[in-house]
Amino acid sequence: MDKISALLAEAKPLYRQRRKQRRWAAGALCSLICGVWFGATSLMQAQPMSAAQFEAYYAALYESDSYFSYNVAADETVPLNGYGLLEVV
């Protein structure tokens, strides 16, 4: 049992050093990935929407009644009581 304890005591500093190196490497890699991602997104230019595209988008959203039609069948509705809760049959 004393030999195992001595072996563990001898290996403990090496284990801690390797764990510290792995943590440092993981942190450096994460920082590098975040930095590259942030740099790439800041350098990319957003494509502006032209006036014609904006008008078409606006018309599709707000001026067309067919956009807001949900076409719910009567059989698919749930019966509700006067309080808006599910009606128990």
C-alpha positions as CSV (number, residue, x, y, z in Angstrom):
1,M,0.0,0.0,0.0
2,D,2.9,2.3,0.7
3,K,4.3,1.7,-2.7
4,I,1.1,2.7,-4.3
5,S,0.9,5.9,-2.2
6,A,4.5,6.7,-3.2
7,L,3.8,6.1,-6.9
8,L,0.7,8.4,-6.7
9,A,2.7,11.1,-4.9
10,E,5.3,10.9,-7.6
11,A,2.8,11.1,-10.5
12,K,0.7,13.9,-9.0
13,P,2.8,16.9,-10.2
14,L,3.1,15.4,-13.7
15,Y,-0.7,14.8,-13.8
16,R,-1.4,18.4,-12.7
17,Q,1.0,19.8,-15.2
18,R,-0.6,17.9,-18.1
19,R,-4.1,18.9,-16.9
20,K,-3.0,22.5,-16.8
21,Q,-1.5,22.3,-20.3
22,R,-4.7,20.7,-21.7
23,R,-6.9,23.4,-20.1
24,W,-4.6,26.1,-21.5
25,A,-4.7,24.5,-25.0
26,A,-8.5,24.2,-24.9
27,G,-8.9,27.9,-23.8
28,A,-6.5,29.1,-26.5
29,L,-8.4,27.1,-29.2
30,C,-11.7,28.4,-28.0
31,S,-10.4,32.0,-28.0
32,L,-9.0,31.5,-31.5
33,I,-12.3,30.1,-32.8
34,C,-14.3,33.0,-31.3
35,G,-11.8,35.6,-32.6
36,V,-11.9,34.2,-36.1
37,W,-15.7,34.0,-36.1
38,F,-16.1,37.5,-34.8
39,G,-13.5,38.8,-37.3
40,A,-15.2,37.1,-40.2
41,T,-18.6,38.3,-39.3
42,S,-17.4,41.9,-38.8
43,L,-15.6,41.9,-42.2
44,M,-18.6,40.5,-44.1
45,Q,-20.8,43.2,-45.6
46,A,-24.5,42.9,-45.2
47,Q,-26.4,42.9,-48.5
48,P,-28.8,45.9,-48.5
49,M,-32.3,45.4,-49.6
50,S,-33.3,47.4,-52.6
51,A,-36.4,49.6,-52.5
52,A,-38.3,47.3,-54.9
53,Q,-37.5,44.2,-52.8
54,F,-38.7,46.0,-49.7
55,E,-41.9,47.1,-51.3
56,A,-42.6,43.5,-52.5
57,Y,-41.9,42.2,-49.0
58,Y,-44.1,44.8,-47.4
59,A,-46.9,44.0,-49.8
60,A,-46.7,40.3,-49.2
61,L,-46.9,40.8,-45.5
62,Y,-49.5,43.5,-45.0
63,E,-51.4,44.2,-48.1
64,S,-52.4,40.6,-49.1
65,D,-55.4,39.1,-47.3
66,S,-54.4,35.6,-48.5
67,Y,-51.3,35.8,-46.4
68,F,-53.4,35.9,-43.2
69,S,-55.9,33.2,-44.2
70,Y,-55.4,30.2,-42.0
71,N,-58.0,27.9,-43.7
72,V,-58.8,26.0,-40.5
73,A,-61.5,23.3,-41.0
74,A,-64.4,23.2,-38.6
75,D,-63.6,19.6,-37.7
76,E,-60.1,20.6,-36.5
77,T,-61.4,23.2,-33.9
78,V,-61.6,22.4,-30.2
79,P,-64.9,23.1,-28.5
80,L,-64.6,25.8,-25.8
81,N,-67.0,26.9,-23.1
82,G,-68.0,30.5,-22.4
83,Y,-64.8,31.1,-20.5
84,G,-62.5,30.1,-23.3
85,L,-61.6,26.8,-21.6
86,L,-61.8,23.3,-23.2
87,E,-65.4,22.0,-23.0
88,V,-65.6,18.6,-21.4
89,V,-68.0,16.3,-23.2
